[in-house]
Amino acid sequence: MVFSDPAKAKRAELENGSLLSCGPDETVQRLRDIAGVQITEKDRKALSRLAKDRNALQHYGLFGQSANARAVESRAAEVLDFLIRFVDEDLLPALPPEEAEAAQSDLERIRGGLAEIEGFVKQRMQRLRAELETLRDRTLQCPDCRQWALVVEPTQAQGAARASRCRFCGMSRDAEDIALIYGVEILGRDPGMVDMLTLLTATDHCPHCELESLVEGVRFAADPDTPMAFCFQCTRLQPALAVCMGCGHTFRPADGATSCENCTTASSPHQAP
């Protein structure tokens, strides 16, 4: 099952290392559907992101935004944590005693490295805690390092593009760029495509500043359980769109409403004149 095409698998290619193996996404799918391994969507995305980093590093090197060491370390820690759990729970129990003992020796070194990375992340976030405490109402989860340290910065000059900068990894993008990246990486939406389940896109056109910098479903550190519609340029904030229980169209809910105004009006009993 590690072959790209299992129907053409040859033991000789497996033993001499010349096989063409399946990619990360296909591997996760086979582990889920065939081997019955429990892999969350969060873990799948983390594996996919780190695989892209690895490919970029191998083929043409990391540069620009991708060369951010803090972001890569944070993503690596997320994946290592999953992999150690995967080995402990799904691989080691099936190994013969001698192989399991040898694997445990290797795992000890990996766990030590993971502890160092996690310690770095924890220590840095602790140092940033006081700085971020007063900014919780404009602090989001960073699409690069996944830490709650992305701050929507005040506009430096009138008419200038507003920037968002992560205080943990240093990633900085302007409003339209960060809106698209947030919609794709954090919310899992395809750029330019409508999500058939939520009827939402990665970004929307903001009616106030006229930029493609409005995102439905943004969550802030001050209230991470409440998704909002937020424009990364003009910073206008509204309740997120919801799907009407009556007609299935999206609407802006008010006071916990589950149906749009048209459906609510249609279902209300007529008052006597």
Short mmCIF file of the C-alpha atoms (twelve columns), coordinates in Angstrom:
data_MODEL
# 
_entry.id   MODEL 
# 
loop_
_atom_site.group_PDB 
_atom_site.id 
_atom_site.type_symbol 
_atom_site.label_atom_id 
_atom_site.label_alt_id 
_atom_site.label_comp_id 
_atom_site.label_asym_id 
_atom_site.label_seq_id 
_atom_site.Cartn_x 
_atom_site.Cartn_y 
_atom_site.Cartn_z 
_atom_site.pdbx_PDB_model_num 
ATOM 1   C CA . MET A 1   0.000   0.000  0.000   1 
ATOM 2   C CA . VAL A 2   2.990   2.353  0.030   1 
ATOM 3   C CA . PHE A 3   3.235   2.074  -3.764  1 
ATOM 4   C CA . SER A 4   1.678   4.859  -5.836  1 
ATOM 5   C CA . ASP A 5   -0.164  2.143  -7.798  1 
ATOM 6   C CA . PRO A 6   -0.609  -0.957 -5.579  1 
ATOM 7   C CA . ALA A 7   -1.623  -3.019 -8.629  1 
ATOM 8   C CA . LYS A 8   1.900   -2.602 -10.023 1 
ATOM 9   C CA . ALA A 9   3.769   -3.175 -6.753  1 
ATOM 10  C CA . LYS A 10  6.962   -5.256 -6.956  1 
ATOM 11  C CA . ARG A 11  8.789   -6.547 -3.902  1 
ATOM 12  C CA . ALA A 12  12.173  -5.991 -5.592  1 
ATOM 13  C CA . GLU A 13  11.416  -2.262 -5.911  1 
ATOM 14  C CA . LEU A 14  10.399  -2.139 -2.260  1 
ATOM 15  C CA . GLU A 15  13.584  -3.866 -1.113  1 
ATOM 16  C CA . ASN A 16  15.992  -1.775 -3.223  1 
ATOM 17  C CA . GLY A 17  14.163  1.507  -2.605  1 
ATOM 18  C CA . SER A 18  13.346  2.238  -6.250  1 
ATOM 19  C CA . LEU A 19  9.570   2.220  -5.757  1 
ATOM 20  C CA . LEU A 20  7.374   5.183  -6.649  1 
ATOM 21  C CA . SER A 21  5.492   5.800  -3.408  1 
ATOM 22  C CA . CYS A 22  2.135   7.492  -2.863  1 
ATOM 23  C CA . GLY A 23  1.994   11.144 -1.787  1 
ATOM 24  C CA . PRO A 24  1.114   12.524 1.664   1 
ATOM 25  C CA . ASP A 25  -2.574  13.135 0.928   1 
ATOM 26  C CA . GLU A 26  -3.025  9.679  -0.616  1 
ATOM 27  C CA . THR A 27  -1.188  8.136  2.346   1 
ATOM 28  C CA . VAL A 28  -3.560  9.764  4.838   1 
ATOM 29  C CA . GLN A 29  -6.570  8.633  2.820   1 
ATOM 30  C CA . ARG A 30  -5.346  5.013  2.741   1 
ATOM 31  C CA . LEU A 31  -4.539  5.029  6.457   1 
ATOM 32  C CA . ARG A 32  -8.031  6.330  7.201   1 
ATOM 33  C CA . ASP A 33  -10.075 4.261  4.743   1 
ATOM 34  C CA . ILE A 34  -8.108  1.010  4.611   1 
ATOM 35  C CA . ALA A 35  -6.082  0.723  7.815   1 
ATOM 36  C CA . GLY A 36  -8.734  2.368  9.991   1 
ATOM 37  C CA . VAL A 37  -6.286  4.840  11.580  1 
ATOM 38  C CA . GLN A 38  -7.942  7.808  13.274  1 
ATOM 39  C CA . ILE A 39  -6.456  10.955 11.688  1 
ATOM 40  C CA . THR A 40  -8.207  14.238 12.372  1 
ATOM 41  C CA . GLU A 41  -8.621  16.922 9.720   1 
ATOM 42  C CA . LYS A 42  -6.305  19.149 11.769  1 
ATOM 43  C CA . ASP A 43  -3.560  16.504 11.657  1 
ATOM 44  C CA . ARG A 44  -4.106  15.936 7.921   1 
ATOM 45  C CA . LYS A 45  -3.669  19.628 7.169   1 
ATOM 46  C CA . ALA A 46  -0.543  19.809 9.340   1 
ATOM 47  C CA . LEU A 47  1.004   16.853 7.477   1 
ATOM 48  C CA . SER A 48  0.144   18.372 4.107   1 
ATOM 49  C CA . ARG A 49  1.640   21.760 5.010   1 
ATOM 50  C CA . LEU A 50  4.901   20.262 6.264   1 
ATOM 51  C CA . ALA A 51  5.161   18.023 3.185   1 
ATOM 52  C CA . LYS A 52  5.004   21.165 1.020   1 
ATOM 53  C CA . ASP A 53  7.799   22.723 3.108   1 
ATOM 54  C CA . ARG A 54  9.894   19.589 2.664   1 
ATOM 55  C CA . ASN A 55  9.365   19.520 -1.103  1 
ATOM 56  C CA . ALA A 56  10.234  23.193 -1.448  1 
ATOM 57  C CA . LEU A 57  13.391  22.709 0.618   1 
ATOM 58  C CA . GLN A 58  14.464  19.647 -1.398  1 
ATOM 59  C CA . HIS A 59  13.821  21.018 -4.888  1 
ATOM 60  C CA . TYR A 60  14.603  24.724 -4.788  1 
ATOM 61  C CA . GLY A 61  15.196  25.733 -1.186  1 
ATOM 62  C CA . LEU A 62  13.067  27.740 1.199   1 
ATOM 63  C CA . PHE A 63  13.067  31.478 0.640   1 
ATOM 64  C CA . GLY A 64  10.883  34.513 1.285   1 
ATOM 65  C CA . GLN A 65  7.911   33.900 3.590   1 
ATOM 66  C CA . SER A 66  8.524   30.133 3.428   1 
ATOM 67  C CA . ALA A 67  11.982  30.498 4.981   1 
ATOM 68  C CA . ASN A 68  10.583  31.588 8.347   1 
ATOM 69  C CA . ALA A 69  12.358  29.327 10.833  1 
ATOM 70  C CA . ARG A 70  9.909   29.996 13.683  1 
ATOM 71  C CA . ALA A 71  6.913   29.096 11.545  1 
ATOM 72  C CA . VAL A 72  8.580   25.906 10.266  1 
ATOM 73  C CA . GLU A 73  9.532   24.875 13.813  1 
ATOM 74  C CA . SER A 74  5.987   25.401 15.027  1 
ATOM 75  C CA . ARG A 75  4.541   23.366 12.132  1 
ATOM 76  C CA . ALA A 76  7.160   20.644 12.664  1 
ATOM 77  C CA . ALA A 77  6.237   20.369 16.348  1 
ATOM 78  C CA . GLU A 78  2.562   19.928 15.408  1 
ATOM 79  C CA . VAL A 79  3.401   17.103 12.989  1 
ATOM 80  C CA . LEU A 80  5.936   15.422 15.294  1 
ATOM 81  C CA . ASP A 81  3.349   15.299 18.059  1 
ATOM 82  C CA . PHE A 82  0.948   13.476 15.715  1 
ATOM 83  C CA . LEU A 83  3.642   11.120 14.394  1 
ATOM 84  C CA . ILE A 84  4.751   10.059 17.870  1 
ATOM 85  C CA . ARG A 85  1.161   9.281  18.804  1 
ATOM 86  C CA . PHE A 86  0.752   7.390  15.516  1 
ATOM 87  C CA . VAL A 87  3.854   5.270  16.157  1 
ATOM 88  C CA . ASP A 88  2.959   4.610  19.801  1 
ATOM 89  C CA . GLU A 89  -0.682  3.705  19.190  1 
ATOM 90  C CA . ASP A 90  -0.727  2.164  15.708  1 
ATOM 91  C CA . LEU A 91  2.752   0.828  14.840  1 
ATOM 92  C CA . LEU A 92  4.605   -0.323 17.956  1 
ATOM 93  C CA . PRO A 93  1.861   -2.667 19.233  1 
ATOM 94  C CA . ALA A 94  2.145   -4.680 15.992  1 
ATOM 95  C CA . LEU A 95  5.967   -4.998 15.972  1 
ATOM 96  C CA . PRO A 96  7.960   -7.997 17.246  1 
ATOM 97  C CA . PRO A 97  9.619   -7.261 20.643  1 
ATOM 98  C CA . GLU A 98  13.137  -6.727 19.218  1 
ATOM 99  C CA . GLU A 99  11.967  -4.276 16.543  1 
ATOM 100 C CA . ALA A 100 9.739   -2.453 19.040  1 
ATOM 101 C CA . GLU A 101 12.682  -2.035 21.428  1 
ATOM 102 C CA . ALA A 102 14.889  -0.603 18.648  1 
ATOM 103 C CA . ALA A 103 12.105  1.758  17.579  1 
ATOM 104 C CA . GLN A 104 11.645  2.972  21.150  1 
ATOM 105 C CA . SER A 105 15.326  3.957  21.241  1 
ATOM 106 C CA . ASP A 106 14.877  6.107  18.142  1 
ATOM 107 C CA . LEU A 107 11.667  7.577  19.516  1 
ATOM 108 C CA . GLU A 108 13.424  8.750  22.668  1 
ATOM 109 C CA . ARG A 109 15.679  10.982 20.585  1 
ATOM 110 C CA . ILE A 110 12.697  12.289 18.611  1 
ATOM 111 C CA . ARG A 111 10.751  13.006 21.797  1 
ATOM 112 C CA . GLY A 112 13.719  14.941 23.128  1 
ATOM 113 C CA . GLY A 113 13.793  17.116 20.002  1 
ATOM 114 C CA . LEU A 114 10.041  17.628 20.158  1 
ATOM 115 C CA . ALA A 115 10.297  18.732 23.789  1 
ATOM 116 C CA . GLU A 116 12.915  21.315 22.824  1 
ATOM 117 C CA . ILE A 117 10.739  22.715 20.020  1 
ATOM 118 C CA . GLU A 118 7.617   22.730 22.193  1 
ATOM 119 C CA . GLY A 119 9.617   24.398 24.948  1 
ATOM 120 C CA . PHE A 120 10.716  27.096 22.519  1 
ATOM 121 C CA . VAL A 121 7.141   27.694 21.346  1 
ATOM 122 C CA . LYS A 122 5.797   27.806 24.906  1 
ATOM 123 C CA . GLN A 123 8.565   30.094 26.149  1 
ATOM 124 C CA . ARG A 124 8.154   32.542 23.273  1 
ATOM 125 C CA . MET A 125 4.356   32.650 23.637  1 
ATOM 126 C CA . GLN A 126 4.786   33.325 27.354  1 
ATOM 127 C CA . ARG A 127 7.079   36.236 26.543  1 
ATOM 128 C CA . LEU A 128 4.455   37.566 24.134  1 
ATOM 129 C CA . ARG A 129 1.543   37.125 26.548  1 
ATOM 130 C CA . ALA A 130 1.703   40.600 28.080  1 
ATOM 131 C CA . GLU A 131 2.158   42.196 24.654  1 
ATOM 132 C CA . LEU A 132 -0.814  40.336 23.184  1 
ATOM 133 C CA . GLU A 133 -3.130  40.659 26.184  1 
ATOM 134 C CA . THR A 134 -4.254  44.177 25.232  1 
ATOM 135 C CA . LEU A 135 -4.618  43.176 21.558  1 
ATOM 136 C CA . ARG A 136 -6.884  40.143 21.962  1 
ATOM 137 C CA . ASP A 137 -9.758  41.813 20.120  1 
ATOM 138 C CA . ARG A 138 -7.611  42.037 16.951  1 
ATOM 139 C CA . THR A 139 -5.458  38.929 17.389  1 
ATOM 140 C CA . LEU A 140 -6.102  35.832 15.243  1 
ATOM 141 C CA . GLN A 141 -4.520  32.433 14.649  1 
ATOM 142 C CA . CYS A 142 -1.569  32.782 12.284  1 
ATOM 143 C CA . PRO A 143 -1.908  30.767 9.044   1 
ATOM 144 C CA . ASP A 144 1.880   30.194 8.990   1 
ATOM 145 C CA . CYS A 145 2.871   29.125 12.525  1 
ATOM 146 C CA . ARG A 146 -0.661  28.365 13.860  1 
ATOM 147 C CA . GLN A 147 -0.066  30.401 17.018  1 
ATOM 148 C CA . TRP A 148 -2.659  32.909 18.257  1 
ATOM 149 C CA . ALA A 149 -0.332  35.814 17.586  1 
ATOM 150 C CA . LEU A 150 -1.415  37.367 14.268  1 
ATOM 151 C CA . VAL A 151 -2.280  41.001 14.993  1 
ATOM 152 C CA . VAL A 152 -4.176  43.262 12.618  1 
ATOM 153 C CA . GLU A 153 -1.986  46.371 12.742  1 
ATOM 154 C CA . PRO A 154 -3.213  49.997 12.659  1 
ATOM 155 C CA . THR A 155 -2.913  51.713 9.287   1 
ATOM 156 C CA . GLN A 156 0.355   53.645 9.056   1 
ATOM 157 C CA . ALA A 157 -0.800  56.248 6.501   1 
ATOM 158 C CA . GLN A 158 -4.143  57.339 5.114   1 
ATOM 159 C CA . GLY A 159 -5.120  55.189 2.155   1 
ATOM 160 C CA . ALA A 160 -2.297  52.692 2.758   1 
ATOM 161 C CA . ALA A 161 -2.942  48.954 2.766   1 
ATOM 162 C CA . ARG A 162 -3.402  47.684 6.294   1 
ATOM 163 C CA . ALA A 163 -0.948  44.983 7.335   1 
ATOM 164 C CA . SER A 164 -1.327  42.024 9.675   1 
ATOM 165 C CA . ARG A 165 1.809   40.783 11.422  1 
ATOM 166 C CA . CYS A 166 2.386   37.673 13.528  1 
ATOM 167 C CA . ARG A 167 4.200   38.553 16.745  1 
ATOM 168 C CA . PHE A 168 5.400   34.923 17.050  1 
ATOM 169 C CA . CYS A 169 6.896   34.104 13.636  1 
ATOM 170 C CA . GLY A 170 7.099   37.590 12.119  1 
ATOM 171 C CA . MET A 171 4.987   36.834 9.026   1 
ATOM 172 C CA . SER A 172 3.534   40.085 7.621   1 
ATOM 173 C CA . ARG A 173 1.057   40.501 4.746   1 
ATOM 174 C CA . ASP A 174 -1.248  43.223 3.490   1 
ATOM 175 C CA . ALA A 175 -5.021  43.044 3.827   1 
ATOM 176 C CA . GLU A 176 -5.974  41.193 0.635   1 
ATOM 177 C CA . ASP A 177 -3.106  38.695 0.903   1 
ATOM 178 C CA . ILE A 178 -3.728  37.789 4.532   1 
ATOM 179 C CA . ALA A 179 -7.490  37.568 3.965   1 
ATOM 180 C CA . LEU A 180 -6.975  34.987 1.209   1 
ATOM 181 C CA . ILE A 181 -4.355  33.027 3.177   1 
ATOM 182 C CA . TYR A 182 -6.558  32.999 6.295   1 
ATOM 183 C CA . GLY A 183 -9.564  31.788 4.315   1 
ATOM 184 C CA . VAL A 184 -7.556  29.000 2.666   1 
ATOM 185 C CA . GLU A 185 -5.231  27.849 5.474   1 
ATOM 186 C CA . ILE A 186 -7.315  28.421 8.610   1 
ATOM 187 C CA . LEU A 187 -10.841 27.948 7.255   1 
ATOM 188 C CA . GLY A 188 -9.926  25.344 4.625   1 
ATOM 189 C CA . ARG A 189 -11.671 26.999 1.684   1 
ATOM 190 C CA . ASP A 190 -10.559 26.760 -1.948  1 
ATOM 191 C CA . PRO A 191 -9.530  30.092 -3.497  1 
ATOM 192 C CA . GLY A 192 -12.079 31.254 -6.045  1 
ATOM 193 C CA . MET A 193 -14.443 28.372 -5.265  1 
ATOM 194 C CA . VAL A 194 -17.739 28.305 -3.385  1 
ATOM 195 C CA . ASP A 195 -17.929 25.828 -0.508  1 
ATOM 196 C CA . MET A 196 -21.023 23.787 -1.377  1 
ATOM 197 C CA . LEU A 197 -21.699 23.053 2.306   1 
ATOM 198 C CA . THR A 198 -21.505 26.602 3.672   1 
ATOM 199 C CA . LEU A 199 -21.980 28.505 0.367   1 
ATOM 200 C CA . LEU A 200 -18.975 30.643 1.354   1 
ATOM 201 C CA . THR A 201 -15.782 31.567 -0.501  1 
ATOM 202 C CA . ALA A 202 -12.286 32.126 0.884   1 
ATOM 203 C CA . THR A 203 -12.706 35.918 0.617   1 
ATOM 204 C CA . ASP A 204 -15.483 38.324 -0.282  1 
ATOM 205 C CA . HIS A 205 -15.685 41.841 -1.664  1 
ATOM 206 C CA . CYS A 206 -15.982 44.382 1.168   1 
ATOM 207 C CA . PRO A 207 -18.778 46.896 0.408   1 
ATOM 208 C CA . HIS A 208 -17.080 49.556 2.536   1 
ATOM 209 C CA . CYS A 209 -13.436 49.647 1.389   1 
ATOM 210 C CA . GLU A 210 -14.037 47.980 -2.015  1 
ATOM 211 C CA . LEU A 211 -11.258 45.394 -1.503  1 
ATOM 212 C CA . GLU A 212 -11.370 41.587 -1.653  1 
ATOM 213 C CA . SER A 213 -10.455 41.491 2.031   1 
ATOM 214 C CA . LEU A 214 -13.661 40.383 3.780   1 
ATOM 215 C CA . VAL A 215 -13.656 36.902 5.333   1 
ATOM 216 C CA . GLU A 216 -16.632 35.089 6.847   1 
ATOM 217 C CA . GLY A 217 -15.831 32.974 9.904   1 
ATOM 218 C CA . VAL A 218 -12.869 34.850 11.412  1 
ATOM 219 C CA . ARG A 219 -12.246 34.091 15.093  1 
ATOM 220 C CA . PHE A 220 -10.433 36.416 17.493  1 
ATOM 221 C CA . ALA A 221 -8.491  35.539 20.630  1 
ATOM 222 C CA . ALA A 222 -10.890 37.612 22.723  1 
ATOM 223 C CA . ASP A 223 -13.816 35.329 21.760  1 
ATOM 224 C CA . PRO A 224 -12.552 32.297 19.778  1 
ATOM 225 C CA . ASP A 225 -15.933 30.520 19.933  1 
ATOM 226 C CA . THR A 226 -17.731 33.221 17.948  1 
ATOM 227 C CA . PRO A 227 -17.044 33.404 14.174  1 
ATOM 228 C CA . MET A 228 -17.353 36.868 12.667  1 
ATOM 229 C CA . ALA A 229 -17.346 38.504 9.249   1 
ATOM 230 C CA . PHE A 230 -14.222 40.664 9.270   1 
ATOM 231 C CA . CYS A 231 -12.562 42.947 6.745   1 
ATOM 232 C CA . PHE A 232 -8.770  42.888 7.080   1 
ATOM 233 C CA . GLN A 233 -8.510  46.373 5.493   1 
ATOM 234 C CA . CYS A 234 -11.219 48.553 7.052   1 
ATOM 235 C CA . THR A 235 -11.541 46.255 10.131  1 
ATOM 236 C CA . ARG A 236 -15.338 46.342 10.115  1 
ATOM 237 C CA . LEU A 237 -16.760 43.486 12.162  1 
ATOM 238 C CA . GLN A 238 -20.140 41.777 11.792  1 
ATOM 239 C CA . PRO A 239 -21.689 38.479 12.914  1 
ATOM 240 C CA . ALA A 240 -20.793 35.692 10.491  1 
ATOM 241 C CA . LEU A 241 -23.300 34.552 7.892   1 
ATOM 242 C CA . ALA A 242 -25.448 31.547 8.752   1 
ATOM 243 C CA . VAL A 243 -27.464 29.146 6.597   1 
ATOM 244 C CA . CYS A 244 -31.203 29.685 6.901   1 
ATOM 245 C CA . MET A 245 -33.043 26.653 8.291   1 
ATOM 246 C CA . GLY A 246 -36.013 27.538 6.083   1 
ATOM 247 C CA . CYS A 247 -34.758 28.320 2.579   1 
ATOM 248 C CA . GLY A 248 -31.110 27.244 2.804   1 
ATOM 249 C CA . HIS A 249 -29.693 30.614 1.789   1 
ATOM 250 C CA . THR A 250 -27.083 32.486 3.804   1 
ATOM 251 C CA . PHE A 251 -28.159 35.425 5.964   1 
ATOM 252 C CA . ARG A 252 -26.768 37.676 8.692   1 
ATOM 253 C CA . PRO A 253 -28.265 36.368 11.976  1 
ATOM 254 C CA . ALA A 254 -29.419 38.652 14.767  1 
ATOM 255 C CA . ASP A 255 -30.238 37.645 18.347  1 
ATOM 256 C CA . GLY A 256 -29.651 33.949 17.715  1 
ATOM 257 C CA . ALA A 257 -32.035 33.730 14.753  1 
ATOM 258 C CA . THR A 258 -31.914 30.475 12.760  1 
ATOM 259 C CA . SER A 259 -33.982 31.689 9.785   1 
ATOM 260 C CA . CYS A 260 -33.661 34.675 7.475   1 
ATOM 261 C CA . GLU A 261 -36.067 37.598 7.715   1 
ATOM 262 C CA . ASN A 262 -38.159 36.405 4.748   1 
ATOM 263 C CA . CYS A 263 -38.667 32.918 6.215   1 
ATOM 264 C CA . THR A 264 -39.347 34.301 9.683   1 
ATOM 265 C CA . THR A 265 -41.979 36.672 8.284   1 
ATOM 266 C CA . ALA A 266 -43.566 33.945 6.178   1 
ATOM 267 C CA . SER A 267 -43.857 31.565 9.137   1 
ATOM 268 C CA . SER A 268 -45.250 34.157 11.569  1 
ATOM 269 C CA . PRO A 269 -48.997 33.997 12.216  1 
ATOM 270 C CA . HIS A 270 -50.913 36.837 10.538  1 
ATOM 271 C CA . GLN A 271 -52.087 39.486 12.950  1 
ATOM 272 C CA . ALA A 272 -55.660 40.585 12.832  1 
ATOM 273 C CA . PRO A 273 -56.156 44.065 11.331  1 
# 
